[in-house]
Amino acid sequence: MSGARTTAGGARTMRVGRRTVEIHRPEKVLFPAGDNGGGAKSPAYTKGDLVAYYRAVAPFVLPHLRDRPLMLERHPDGIGGPQFMQKNTPEHYPEWIERAEVSKEGGTVTHTLCQDSATLVLLADQACLTVHRWLSRVGRLDHPDRLVFDLDPSRGDDFPVVREAARLLGELLDELRLPSALMTTGSRGLHVVVPLAGRHDFDVVRAFARDVADTLAAAHPDRLTTAARKKDRGDRLYLDVQRNAYAQTAVAPFSVRALPGAPVAVPLAWDQLDEPDLDAQRWTIENAVEQGKANPWAGLMGRGRALGPARRRLDALRGRLADS
Protein backbone atom coordinates (compact mmCIF):
# COMPACT_ATOMS: atom_id res chain seq x y z
CA MET A 1 0.00 0.00 0.00
CA SER A 2 2.23 2.73 -1.32
CA GLY A 3 1.78 6.12 0.33
CA ALA A 4 0.06 4.75 3.44
CA ARG A 5 1.03 5.75 7.00
CA THR A 6 0.31 3.76 10.15
CA THR A 7 -1.69 5.51 12.88
CA ALA A 8 -1.51 4.94 16.62
CA GLY A 9 -4.54 2.63 16.50
CA GLY A 10 -2.97 0.28 13.95
CA ALA A 11 -4.94 1.59 10.96
CA ARG A 12 -3.20 3.24 8.05
CA THR A 13 -4.00 6.51 6.39
CA MET A 14 -3.75 7.01 2.66
CA ARG A 15 -3.84 10.27 0.76
CA VAL A 16 -6.17 9.91 -2.21
CA GLY A 17 -6.65 13.09 -4.20
CA ARG A 18 -7.81 15.81 -1.81
CA ARG A 19 -8.89 13.31 0.84
CA THR A 20 -7.21 11.27 3.55
CA VAL A 21 -8.75 7.81 3.88
CA GLU A 22 -8.16 5.52 6.84
CA ILE A 23 -7.55 1.86 6.02
CA HIS A 24 -8.43 -0.54 8.84
CA ARG A 25 -6.68 -3.91 9.16
CA PRO A 26 -5.07 -3.88 5.71
CA GLU A 27 -3.44 -7.24 6.50
CA LYS A 28 -6.83 -8.98 6.83
CA VAL A 29 -7.13 -11.81 4.29
CA LEU A 30 -10.25 -11.45 2.16
CA PHE A 31 -9.36 -14.07 -0.47
CA PRO A 32 -7.66 -17.11 1.10
CA ALA A 33 -5.16 -19.07 -0.96
CA GLY A 34 -6.59 -22.23 -2.43
CA ASP A 35 -7.84 -24.18 -5.39
CA ASN A 36 -9.06 -21.90 -8.18
CA GLY A 37 -10.57 -24.73 -10.20
CA GLY A 38 -8.96 -26.94 -12.82
CA GLY A 39 -6.07 -27.68 -10.47
CA ALA A 40 -4.84 -24.07 -10.46
CA LYS A 41 -3.79 -22.59 -7.13
CA SER A 42 -4.80 -19.03 -6.31
CA PRO A 43 -2.77 -16.81 -3.97
CA ALA A 44 -4.18 -15.08 -0.92
CA TYR A 45 -5.22 -11.43 -1.20
CA THR A 46 -5.66 -9.01 1.68
CA LYS A 47 -7.77 -5.93 2.20
CA GLY A 48 -4.61 -3.94 1.47
CA ASP A 49 -4.38 -5.68 -1.91
CA LEU A 50 -8.03 -4.84 -2.62
CA VAL A 51 -7.48 -1.18 -1.70
CA ALA A 52 -4.37 -0.97 -3.89
CA TYR A 53 -6.26 -2.55 -6.80
CA TYR A 54 -9.23 -0.19 -6.64
CA ARG A 55 -6.94 2.80 -6.30
CA ALA A 56 -5.05 1.69 -9.42
CA VAL A 57 -8.17 1.11 -11.55
CA ALA A 58 -10.01 4.24 -10.38
CA PRO A 59 -9.35 6.14 -13.67
CA PHE A 60 -10.96 3.26 -15.60
CA VAL A 61 -13.90 2.44 -13.32
CA LEU A 62 -15.06 5.90 -12.21
CA PRO A 63 -16.57 6.87 -15.61
CA HIS A 64 -18.88 3.85 -15.21
CA LEU A 65 -19.91 4.77 -11.66
CA ARG A 66 -20.32 8.54 -11.48
CA ASP A 67 -23.88 9.74 -10.76
CA ARG A 68 -25.21 6.17 -10.58
CA PRO A 69 -26.83 4.80 -7.41
CA LEU A 70 -24.83 1.83 -6.18
CA MET A 71 -25.52 -1.46 -4.49
CA LEU A 72 -22.42 -2.60 -2.62
CA GLU A 73 -21.56 -6.26 -2.08
CA ARG A 74 -19.64 -6.41 1.20
CA HIS A 75 -17.73 -9.33 2.72
CA PRO A 76 -16.37 -8.09 6.08
CA ASP A 77 -14.74 -11.45 6.89
CA GLY A 78 -13.67 -12.32 3.36
CA ILE A 79 -15.25 -14.57 0.77
CA GLY A 80 -15.61 -17.44 3.22
CA GLY A 81 -17.73 -15.44 5.64
CA PRO A 82 -21.14 -13.77 5.62
CA GLN A 83 -21.92 -11.24 2.93
CA PHE A 84 -24.57 -8.58 2.58
CA MET A 85 -25.82 -6.23 -0.09
CA GLN A 86 -25.76 -2.60 1.03
CA LYS A 87 -28.15 -0.11 -0.54
CA ASN A 88 -28.59 2.50 2.19
CA THR A 89 -25.55 4.62 2.98
CA PRO A 90 -24.50 4.16 6.64
CA GLU A 91 -24.61 7.27 8.80
CA HIS A 92 -20.97 6.83 9.79
CA TYR A 93 -19.74 7.38 6.22
CA PRO A 94 -17.91 10.72 5.88
CA GLU A 95 -19.94 13.75 4.84
CA TRP A 96 -17.88 14.11 1.67
CA ILE A 97 -19.29 10.83 0.33
CA GLU A 98 -22.04 11.87 -2.07
CA ARG A 99 -25.47 10.31 -1.76
CA ALA A 100 -28.67 10.00 -3.78
CA GLU A 101 -32.07 9.65 -2.14
CA VAL A 102 -34.16 7.43 -4.37
CA SER A 103 -37.91 6.90 -4.14
CA LYS A 104 -39.00 3.30 -4.02
CA GLU A 105 -42.17 1.48 -3.07
CA GLY A 106 -42.80 2.11 0.61
CA GLY A 107 -40.27 4.90 1.10
CA THR A 108 -36.82 5.99 -0.01
CA VAL A 109 -33.29 4.59 -0.08
CA THR A 110 -30.20 6.78 0.25
CA HIS A 111 -27.72 5.17 -2.14
CA THR A 112 -24.00 5.85 -2.13
CA LEU A 113 -22.55 7.59 -5.19
CA CYS A 114 -18.93 6.99 -6.16
CA GLN A 115 -17.72 10.24 -7.70
CA ASP A 116 -13.99 10.07 -6.99
CA SER A 117 -11.03 7.83 -6.17
CA ALA A 118 -11.24 8.52 -2.43
CA THR A 119 -14.77 7.11 -2.30
CA LEU A 120 -13.68 4.00 -4.18
CA VAL A 121 -10.80 3.45 -1.74
CA LEU A 122 -13.10 3.97 1.24
CA LEU A 123 -15.52 1.38 -0.11
CA ALA A 124 -12.65 -1.09 -0.48
CA ASP A 125 -11.74 -0.42 3.16
CA GLN A 126 -15.34 -1.37 4.00
CA ALA A 127 -14.66 -4.76 2.35
CA CYS A 128 -16.88 -3.90 -0.59
CA LEU A 129 -15.61 -6.44 -3.09
CA THR A 130 -18.13 -5.91 -5.88
CA VAL A 131 -19.79 -2.70 -7.03
CA HIS A 132 -23.18 -3.07 -8.71
CA ARG A 133 -24.48 0.08 -10.39
CA TRP A 134 -27.77 1.31 -11.80
CA LEU A 135 -28.16 1.58 -15.56
CA SER A 136 -29.40 5.16 -15.19
CA ARG A 137 -28.04 8.32 -13.59
CA VAL A 138 -29.19 10.72 -10.91
CA GLY A 139 -31.50 13.30 -12.47
CA ARG A 140 -32.95 10.83 -14.98
CA LEU A 141 -33.29 7.67 -12.94
CA ASP A 142 -36.23 6.36 -14.95
CA HIS A 143 -34.37 6.73 -18.28
CA PRO A 144 -31.44 4.30 -18.59
CA ASP A 145 -28.40 5.11 -20.70
CA ARG A 146 -27.23 1.48 -20.73
CA LEU A 147 -28.90 -1.71 -21.90
CA VAL A 148 -27.40 -5.00 -20.67
CA PHE A 149 -27.70 -8.54 -21.98
CA ASP A 150 -26.40 -11.10 -19.48
CA LEU A 151 -25.23 -14.29 -21.20
CA ASP A 152 -25.63 -16.87 -18.47
CA PRO A 153 -24.49 -20.45 -19.22
CA SER A 154 -26.32 -23.42 -17.72
CA ARG A 155 -23.00 -24.78 -16.45
CA GLY A 156 -19.78 -23.10 -15.40
CA ASP A 157 -17.75 -25.06 -17.98
CA ASP A 158 -19.89 -23.90 -20.92
CA PHE A 159 -17.83 -20.88 -21.94
CA PRO A 160 -17.60 -21.94 -25.63
CA VAL A 161 -21.40 -21.61 -25.70
CA VAL A 162 -21.10 -18.15 -24.16
CA ARG A 163 -18.61 -17.11 -26.87
CA GLU A 164 -20.93 -18.26 -29.62
CA ALA A 165 -23.95 -16.53 -28.08
CA ALA A 166 -21.97 -13.29 -27.81
CA ARG A 167 -20.99 -13.50 -31.48
CA LEU A 168 -24.59 -14.08 -32.55
CA LEU A 169 -25.89 -11.25 -30.38
CA GLY A 170 -23.18 -8.88 -31.60
CA GLU A 171 -24.09 -9.67 -35.21
CA LEU A 172 -27.77 -9.02 -34.54
CA LEU A 173 -27.04 -5.71 -32.84
CA ASP A 174 -24.84 -4.75 -35.80
CA GLU A 175 -27.77 -5.52 -38.09
CA LEU A 176 -29.92 -3.22 -35.95
CA ARG A 177 -27.12 -0.59 -36.22
CA LEU A 178 -26.61 -0.40 -32.48
CA PRO A 179 -23.11 -0.06 -31.01
CA SER A 180 -22.31 -2.74 -28.44
CA ALA A 181 -19.57 -3.50 -25.94
CA LEU A 182 -18.41 -6.78 -24.51
CA MET A 183 -17.44 -7.49 -20.89
CA THR A 184 -16.48 -10.50 -18.82
CA THR A 185 -18.54 -10.83 -15.65
CA GLY A 186 -15.65 -12.22 -13.60
CA SER A 187 -17.98 -15.09 -12.74
CA ARG A 188 -19.30 -17.43 -15.46
CA GLY A 189 -20.50 -15.46 -18.44
CA LEU A 190 -20.33 -12.28 -20.49
CA HIS A 191 -22.30 -9.05 -20.62
CA VAL A 192 -23.11 -7.28 -23.86
CA VAL A 193 -23.73 -3.59 -23.17
CA VAL A 194 -25.51 -1.17 -25.51
CA PRO A 195 -25.05 2.58 -24.83
CA LEU A 196 -28.33 4.49 -25.04
CA ALA A 197 -29.22 8.13 -25.48
CA GLY A 198 -31.49 8.04 -22.42
CA ARG A 199 -34.65 8.97 -24.34
CA HIS A 200 -36.72 5.96 -23.29
CA ASP A 201 -37.92 4.72 -19.92
CA PHE A 202 -37.12 1.31 -18.48
CA ASP A 203 -40.33 -0.30 -19.75
CA VAL A 204 -39.49 0.59 -23.34
CA VAL A 205 -35.86 -0.47 -23.00
CA ARG A 206 -36.64 -3.80 -21.36
CA ALA A 207 -39.34 -4.61 -23.92
CA PHE A 208 -36.85 -3.93 -26.71
CA ALA A 209 -34.16 -6.05 -25.03
CA ARG A 210 -36.64 -8.89 -24.54
CA ASP A 211 -37.68 -8.81 -28.20
CA VAL A 212 -34.02 -8.87 -29.30
CA ALA A 213 -33.36 -11.87 -27.03
CA ASP A 214 -36.54 -13.65 -28.17
CA THR A 215 -35.59 -13.12 -31.82
CA LEU A 216 -32.14 -14.59 -31.27
CA ALA A 217 -33.44 -17.52 -29.22
CA ALA A 218 -36.07 -18.32 -31.86
CA ALA A 219 -33.34 -18.48 -34.50
CA HIS A 220 -31.23 -20.84 -32.35
CA PRO A 221 -33.72 -22.74 -30.17
CA ASP A 222 -31.36 -25.66 -29.52
CA ARG A 223 -28.67 -23.39 -28.01
CA LEU A 224 -30.36 -20.28 -26.60
CA THR A 225 -33.39 -19.54 -24.43
CA THR A 226 -35.18 -16.68 -22.71
CA ALA A 227 -36.95 -19.01 -20.24
CA ALA A 228 -36.77 -17.40 -16.81
CA ARG A 229 -37.21 -20.71 -14.93
CA LYS A 230 -34.10 -22.88 -14.76
CA LYS A 231 -36.13 -26.05 -15.16
CA ASP A 232 -37.30 -24.79 -18.58
CA ARG A 233 -33.81 -24.03 -19.91
CA GLY A 234 -32.24 -27.45 -20.11
CA ASP A 235 -28.65 -27.12 -21.32
CA ARG A 236 -29.34 -23.94 -23.27
CA LEU A 237 -27.72 -20.59 -22.54
CA TYR A 238 -30.04 -18.06 -20.89
CA LEU A 239 -30.29 -14.64 -22.55
CA ASP A 240 -31.10 -12.61 -19.44
CA VAL A 241 -32.55 -9.11 -19.88
CA GLN A 242 -34.06 -8.73 -16.40
CA ARG A 243 -31.45 -6.20 -15.29
CA ASN A 244 -33.06 -3.62 -17.57
CA ALA A 245 -35.60 -2.46 -15.00
CA TYR A 246 -35.92 0.41 -12.56
CA ALA A 247 -33.78 -0.09 -9.42
CA GLN A 248 -32.06 -3.16 -10.86
CA THR A 249 -28.27 -3.19 -11.06
CA ALA A 250 -25.47 -4.76 -13.08
CA VAL A 251 -21.91 -5.45 -12.05
CA ALA A 252 -19.67 -2.49 -12.88
CA PRO A 253 -16.62 -2.84 -15.13
CA PHE A 254 -13.43 -3.59 -13.15
CA SER A 255 -15.38 -4.86 -10.14
CA VAL A 256 -13.81 -7.70 -8.17
CA ARG A 257 -15.94 -10.81 -7.70
CA ALA A 258 -16.21 -12.74 -4.44
CA LEU A 259 -14.57 -15.88 -5.82
CA PRO A 260 -11.22 -17.61 -5.23
CA GLY A 261 -8.38 -15.81 -6.98
CA ALA A 262 -10.18 -12.44 -6.96
CA PRO A 263 -11.39 -12.45 -10.59
CA VAL A 264 -12.48 -9.15 -12.11
CA ALA A 265 -15.18 -8.10 -14.58
CA VAL A 266 -13.36 -6.35 -17.43
CA PRO A 267 -14.29 -4.67 -20.71
CA LEU A 268 -13.20 -6.50 -23.86
CA ALA A 269 -12.64 -5.62 -27.48
CA TRP A 270 -14.77 -7.77 -29.74
CA ASP A 271 -11.71 -9.37 -31.36
CA GLN A 272 -10.65 -10.67 -27.93
CA LEU A 273 -13.58 -13.05 -28.15
CA ASP A 274 -11.39 -15.17 -30.47
CA GLU A 275 -8.52 -15.54 -28.01
CA PRO A 276 -8.25 -19.25 -27.12
CA ASP A 277 -7.54 -18.69 -23.41
CA LEU A 278 -10.47 -16.33 -22.86
CA ASP A 279 -12.88 -17.18 -20.07
CA ALA A 280 -15.01 -15.18 -17.66
CA GLN A 281 -12.34 -15.25 -14.92
CA ARG A 282 -9.23 -14.68 -17.01
CA TRP A 283 -8.52 -11.29 -15.39
CA THR A 284 -7.87 -10.84 -11.68
CA ILE A 285 -6.68 -8.02 -9.44
CA GLU A 286 -3.17 -9.01 -10.58
CA ASN A 287 -3.62 -8.12 -14.26
CA ALA A 288 -6.90 -6.20 -14.77
CA VAL A 289 -5.09 -2.84 -14.70
CA GLU A 290 -3.36 -3.73 -17.97
CA GLN A 291 -6.73 -4.39 -19.60
CA GLY A 292 -7.85 -0.97 -18.39
CA LYS A 293 -4.83 0.68 -19.96
CA ALA A 294 -5.69 -0.99 -23.28
CA ASN A 295 -9.02 0.91 -23.17
CA PRO A 296 -11.05 -1.57 -25.28
CA TRP A 297 -14.21 0.56 -25.04
CA ALA A 298 -12.52 3.78 -26.19
CA GLY A 299 -15.19 6.25 -27.34
CA LEU A 300 -17.92 3.60 -27.36
CA MET A 301 -19.92 4.60 -24.28
CA GLY A 302 -20.39 8.09 -25.71
CA ARG A 303 -22.21 6.74 -28.77
CA GLY A 304 -25.60 6.31 -27.13
CA ARG A 305 -28.51 5.69 -29.48
CA ALA A 306 -32.25 6.18 -29.34
CA LEU A 307 -34.10 2.91 -29.90
CA GLY A 308 -36.70 4.11 -32.41
CA PRO A 309 -34.75 3.26 -35.61
CA ALA A 310 -33.48 -0.01 -34.10
CA ARG A 311 -37.03 -0.96 -33.08
CA ARG A 312 -38.25 -0.46 -36.65
CA ARG A 313 -35.41 -2.59 -38.02
CA LEU A 314 -36.10 -5.30 -35.42
CA ASP A 315 -39.82 -5.39 -36.20
CA ALA A 316 -39.07 -5.65 -39.93
CA LEU A 317 -36.64 -8.50 -39.28
CA ARG A 318 -39.15 -10.33 -37.08
CA GLY A 319 -41.73 -9.92 -39.83
CA ARG A 320 -39.42 -11.44 -42.44
CA LEU A 321 -38.60 -14.35 -40.15
CA ALA A 322 -42.28 -14.97 -39.49
CA ASP A 323 -42.97 -15.08 -43.24
CA SER A 324 -40.11 -17.43 -44.05
Buried (B, 14 or more C-beta within 10 A) or exposed (E): BEEBEEEEEEBBBBEBEEBEBBBBBBEBBBBEEBEBEEEEEBBBBBBBBBBBBBBBBBEBBBEBBBBBBBBBBBBBEBBBEEBEEBBEBEEEBEEEBBBBEBEEEEEEBBBBBBBBBBBBBBBBBBBBBBBBBBBBBBEEBEBBBBBBBBBBBBEEEBBEBBBBBBBBBBEBBEEBEBBBBBBBBBBBBBBBBBBBEBBBBBEBBBBBBBBBBBBBBEEBEEBBBBEEEEEEBEEBBBBBBEBBBBBBBBBBBBBBBBBBBBBBBBBBBBEBBEEEEBBBBBBBBBEBBEBBEBEBBEEBBEEBBEBEEBBEBBEEBBEEEEEE
